[in-house]
C-alpha cells in the first residue's frame, strides 16, 4: 500500500470515528445506524466495513483511543503522584477522571447503552477498562492497610466516580441541575480518601 493510500485510509478511519462520536451524542448509541455514521463522515457505507465490522467495533476503537489519550496525559503531567495515602494524589486522579468524562460524554453514554443492550459487548468493554486499570494497583500499595484484592477497591472507586459523573454531567443537567466541577471533585476526593485511609 502506498503512503497516499495509507494516509487516505487513516483519514477515513479518523473521519468515521469522529462522525460516530457526533452521531452517538445526537441520537444515542442504540438509535445510531452505520449509515448515519457514514453520512456524517461524508463516506460511502462500504468504506465503513473496510475499517470496522460494525457499530460495536467502532465503539471499542473509540474506547481504546480514549484510554490511550488518558494514559498519555498521565505520563506527561509532572503533578501525577501514585501514592494514594496522600489526599492530593487522590484529588489529581479524581480531577483527571472528571475532565476525561466531561470531554467524552457521548462515548461514555454510548458505552453504558451498548452494555445494556449487548451483555457480551459490555463484558468486552469492561475487560478493556479492567486491563487499563491494572497499573492502579501500585497506587493502593502505599495505603496504611493495603487490601488483599486491590482490584476490588479500584472497581469500587471507578463505579463511584462513573456513577456520580453520569448523574451530574448527563442526567441532572437535562433537568437543569448542575454541580460546579470543583465541588464535585472535592466531594469525590474526600469520600475516596476517607474510604481508603479511614481518615
Secondary structure, 3 states (H helix, E strand, C coil): CCHHHHHHHHHHHHHHHHHHHHHHHHHCCCCCCHHHHHHHHCCCHHHHCCCCCCHHHHHHHHHHHHHHHHHHHHHHCCCCCCCCCCHHHHHHHHHHHHHHHHHCHHHHHHHHHHHHHCHHHHHHHHHHHHHHHHHHHHHHCCCCCCCCCHHHHHHHHHHHHHHHHHHHHHHHHHCCCCCCHHHHHHHHHHHHHHHHHCC
